[in-house]
């Protein structure tokens, strides 16, 4: 698969390949041009990858899973920047067969089709931020979309994978929205006693905010709007007119 999206066939799919030690006789290999430790895949190459996966799924009904090289052998590829699970998700969404996409598993990385208590905990935390997910312990399409939206709203790399940086941000932000948590955050900003109660002292220390207001309290407001209302505001501490 070339960078411009053109597809070149190597060995016929019915022949034994030479792409993955121990899997050559039982799998089909797809090779993508690029160094995805540093390269970012262009749209043309990504779309061709999706279409090729769809085609292979339709032509070979025995395919039961799609995974990266390192799932089956000790290798680095497809590397950090390769949009593997986004590609798998797109291919399955348009496919005509029911295929299970098996993700690489790791103690600190959750991605499409991961399962278990760690996924359930992630869903609970995302729900605190207003995403309304089913807490079923399955990293399906809705959880994938929620993680992508969270990453976009908070300036993270948007890949739908809950890796260390994404989980650190989710843990930090969701902790604020425990019962009375956001009130305590506000109280810390305005210098009130952090008791989680919006009483006279807290309200008396709050400022009237308007277009042009600046400071930490505006950052807090932007933070709340991004997390709870799914806005995508720059957290720069400057209150500007929202354009709808």
Secondary structure, 3 states (H helix, E strand, C coil): CCCCCCCCCCCCCCCCCCCCCCCCCCCCCCCCCCCCCCCCCCHHHHHHHHHHHHHHHHHCCCCCCCCCHHHHCCCCCCCCCCCHHHHHHHHHHCCCCCCCCCCCCECCEECCCCECHHHHHHHHHHHHCCCCCCCCCECCHHHHHHHHHHHHHCCCCCCCCECHHHHHHHHHHHHHCCCCHHHHHHHHHHCCCCCCCCCHHHHHHCCCCCCCCECHHHHHHHHHHHHHCCCCCCCCCECCCCCC
